[in-house]
Amino acid sequence: SGNSPGLVGAGVAIARVTLQPGAMNLPHYHPRGSEMLYLVRGLCRVCFVEENGGGRFCNDLKAGEAAVFPQGTIHHQQNFGKEE
């Protein structure tokens, strides 16, 4: 909280992740908070699955765009570009 006081109590975590071209962050969820992804460079496909099994939804991001995955949502990301 000392580095990002604006996030205190927001239920959101930040992490720096680098995905090699073609690499995928496997499906997972966060039971205690939401995730926000901000793409610094490259291309990233982000997907989530409806909690009732109703469907899988994907969106392709480019540098400067973001996605939010609400707490408990199963989601994954894949680098489909040519750079990290």
C-alpha angles and dihedrals in degrees: 000000000000091000098043109024091166089069097055108122093002095107091230129122130200126209133167112235130177119199120194116228108288093011122132133208097222122239112285142143139216113230095191105041150003127266127226119196120198115186112220097182141348130026126301132183112212122193138179134187123226111247092235093054090252097135153314119259125196136188129187115226131197129196113302095027129108142203131200124209112197120229112286096014115136107232145156141188134214131192104226094170132089098251136059 
